[in-house]
């Protein structure tokens, strides 16, 4: 019985593959026509060829940040290494773009900066997201802020629950 189920699953996957191939064949002439008839547009800064070094170093920093182990982060995320890698790459490029825009830095200096930005920003962003994912911490912080501003204690005691 299990052999037949495997064959049925294989047929379904092949059928999906044929639908994907048919969609590509149908959509290719449309995309080719769109490329020929649209004007050439210049992409913005992080997608230029000169930013390839920044992307390469951000990918390296993201890969390095995947190996930084923090119990609080690793317990909260599924596939934490992949999450830290993706967060590291995009936050490194985003921080480099921010530095380039605000300080008008040369692209050569941004390559090494992207390595350190992606390496250290991934645990910071992931740790912040893990910290914010616990509702008791948020309630405690908000209650403390409200008590500081108004002098009224709105926190829940064990009697209130």
C-alpha positions as CSV (number, residue, x, y, z in Angstrom):
1,X,0.0,0.0,0.0
2,X,2.8,2.4,0.8
3,X,4.4,1.8,-2.6
4,X,1.3,2.9,-4.3
5,X,1.0,6.0,-2.2
6,X,4.5,7.0,-3.2
7,X,3.7,6.5,-6.8
8,X,0.6,8.6,-6.5
9,X,2.5,11.4,-4.8
10,X,5.1,11.2,-7.6
11,X,2.4,11.6,-10.2
12,X,1.0,14.6,-8.4
13,X,4.4,16.2,-8.3
14,X,5.1,15.5,-11.9
15,X,1.7,16.9,-12.8
16,X,2.5,20.1,-10.9
17,X,5.8,20.3,-12.7
18,X,4.1,20.1,-16.1
19,X,1.7,22.9,-15.0
20,X,4.7,25.0,-14.0
21,X,6.4,24.4,-17.3
22,X,3.3,25.3,-19.2
23,X,3.0,28.5,-17.3
24,X,6.6,29.4,-18.1
25,X,6.0,28.7,-21.8
26,X,2.9,30.9,-21.9
27,X,4.4,33.7,-19.8
28,X,7.8,33.9,-21.6
29,X,6.6,35.7,-24.7
30,X,4.7,38.2,-22.6
31,X,7.8,39.0,-20.4
32,X,10.0,39.2,-23.6
33,X,7.5,41.7,-25.1
34,X,7.5,43.7,-21.9
35,X,11.3,43.9,-21.8
36,X,11.5,45.1,-25.4
37,X,8.7,47.8,-25.1
38,X,9.5,49.3,-21.7
39,X,12.2,51.9,-21.2
40,X,15.4,51.0,-19.5
41,X,15.1,52.1,-15.9
42,X,17.9,52.6,-13.5
43,X,17.6,50.6,-10.3
44,X,18.3,52.4,-7.0
45,X,21.4,52.2,-4.9
46,X,21.6,48.8,-3.3
47,X,20.9,47.0,-6.6
48,X,23.7,48.7,-8.6
49,X,26.7,46.6,-9.8
50,X,29.0,48.7,-7.6
51,X,27.1,47.5,-4.5
52,X,28.1,43.8,-5.2
53,X,30.9,44.1,-2.7
54,X,28.5,45.3,0.0
55,X,26.1,42.4,-0.8
56,X,29.0,39.9,-0.7
57,X,30.3,41.2,2.7
58,X,26.7,41.4,4.0
59,X,26.2,37.7,3.0
60,X,29.4,36.8,4.7
61,X,28.4,38.7,7.9
62,X,25.0,37.0,7.8
63,X,26.6,33.6,7.5
64,X,28.8,34.5,10.4
65,X,25.8,35.7,12.5
66,X,24.1,32.3,11.9
67,X,26.8,30.7,14.1
68,X,26.4,33.1,17.0
69,X,24.5,31.1,19.6
70,X,22.2,32.8,22.0
71,X,19.9,30.6,24.0
72,X,17.0,33.1,24.1
73,X,17.0,33.5,20.3
74,X,17.6,29.8,19.4
75,X,14.8,28.7,21.7
76,X,12.2,31.1,20.2
77,X,12.8,30.6,16.5
78,X,12.3,27.7,14.2
79,X,15.4,27.4,11.9
80,X,17.2,30.1,13.9
81,X,20.4,29.9,11.8
82,X,18.4,30.7,8.6
83,X,16.5,33.4,10.4
84,X,19.7,35.1,11.7
85,X,21.3,34.7,8.2
86,X,18.4,36.5,6.4
87,X,18.1,39.1,9.1
88,X,21.9,39.7,9.0
89,X,22.1,40.1,5.2
90,X,19.2,42.5,4.9
91,X,20.0,44.6,8.0
92,X,23.6,44.9,6.9
93,X,22.7,46.2,3.5
94,X,20.0,48.5,5.0
95,X,22.4,49.9,7.5
96,X,25.0,50.4,4.8
97,X,22.5,52.2,2.6
98,X,21.6,54.4,5.5
99,X,25.2,55.3,6.2
100,X,25.8,55.9,2.5
101,X,22.8,58.2,2.3
102,X,23.4,60.2,5.5
103,X,27.2,60.4,5.5
104,X,27.9,60.2,1.7
105,X,30.6,57.5,2.4
106,X,32.6,55.9,-0.4
107,X,31.5,52.5,-1.5
108,X,34.9,51.0,-0.7
109,X,34.5,51.8,3.0
110,X,31.0,50.4,3.0
111,X,32.1,46.9,2.0
112,X,33.9,46.2,5.3
113,X,31.2,48.1,7.2
114,X,28.6,45.8,5.8
115,X,30.4,42.8,7.2
116,X,30.4,44.1,10.7
117,X,26.9,45.6,10.4
118,X,25.4,42.3,9.3
119,X,27.4,40.3,11.8
120,X,26.3,42.3,14.8
121,X,22.9,43.6,13.8
122,X,21.4,40.1,13.3
123,X,21.6,39.0,16.9
124,X,20.4,42.5,18.1
125,X,17.4,42.4,15.8
126,X,16.6,38.7,16.5
127,X,17.1,39.3,20.3
128,X,14.8,42.3,20.2
129,X,12.1,40.3,18.4
130,X,12.5,37.4,20.9
131,X,12.3,39.8,23.8
132,X,9.1,41.4,22.3
133,X,7.5,38.0,21.7
134,X,6.9,37.5,25.5
135,X,3.8,39.3,26.5
136,X,4.7,39.5,30.3
137,X,7.8,41.6,29.4
138,X,5.9,44.0,27.4
139,X,3.2,44.4,30.1
140,X,5.8,44.9,32.7
141,X,7.6,47.6,30.7
142,X,4.4,49.4,29.8
143,X,3.1,49.2,33.4
144,X,6.4,50.7,34.6
145,X,6.3,53.5,32.1
146,X,2.6,54.3,32.9
147,X,3.4,54.3,36.7
148,X,6.4,56.6,36.1
149,X,4.3,59.1,34.1
150,X,1.1,59.0,36.1
151,X,2.0,57.6,39.5
152,X,-0.8,55.0,39.2
153,X,0.1,51.3,39.5
154,X,-1.9,49.4,36.9
155,X,0.0,46.2,37.0
156,X,-1.9,43.0,37.8
157,X,-1.3,41.3,41.1
158,X,-1.9,37.6,41.7
159,X,-5.3,38.6,43.4
160,X,-6.4,40.4,40.2
161,X,-5.9,37.3,38.0
